[in-house]
Amino acid sequence: MSYGLMDLANSVEGQARGGLRQAADAEHQRNKLNQQIDDAEAAEKRSLVGTAATVAADAGLNTYYAGMEAAKTAEAAQAAMNTQAAVAADTVAAAETAQTAAAAQEAIAGAKAVADTAAVAETATAATAAAETAAATTAATTATTAAGGTAAASAGPLAALGPAGWAALAGLALYSFL
């Protein structure tokens, strides 16, 4: 019977070892499943973070590109305004130049009119003086001739010019002045 008890003990021991092996295998399977669950949760978190980063990067790039387009549009608008300002400044400068030229022409015309008026007055004065001188010379010559003498030699060549000569001389002087 000792063999029977020993066989029974061996059988119970084998069953116990088998049960322990089954429990260890089940524990190992459970640990593997828990590890797989943890790995899946970590992968899901990484996927969510990656998706969120992609969405944020896409939104950021869209904002960046929209900002760049707005900046280009603003630069184009600024360039157009600068061109309009330059055209306006050129127009104002041209108007000022035209106004200055017109004023200069008006001043020249006014100066010529004043000079012409002065020349006419001077010519008239010179002609009057020449006529008076000629009349005085003629009267002196007539008086001298009537007295039986000759005309005075001191009258000189200017006395012989007469009113037309004096007017021509005055005109020549005025022309050389202008």
Secondary structure, 3 states (H helix, E strand, C coil): CHHHHHHHHHHHHHHHHHHHHHHHHHHHHHHHHHHHHHHHHHHHHHHHHHHHHHHHHHHHHHHHHHHHHHHHHHHHHHHHHHHHHHHHHHHHHHHHHHHHHHHHHHHHHHHHHHHHHHHHHHHHHHHHHHHHHHHHHHHHHHHHHHCCCCCCHHHHHHHCCHHHHHHHHHHHHHHHHC
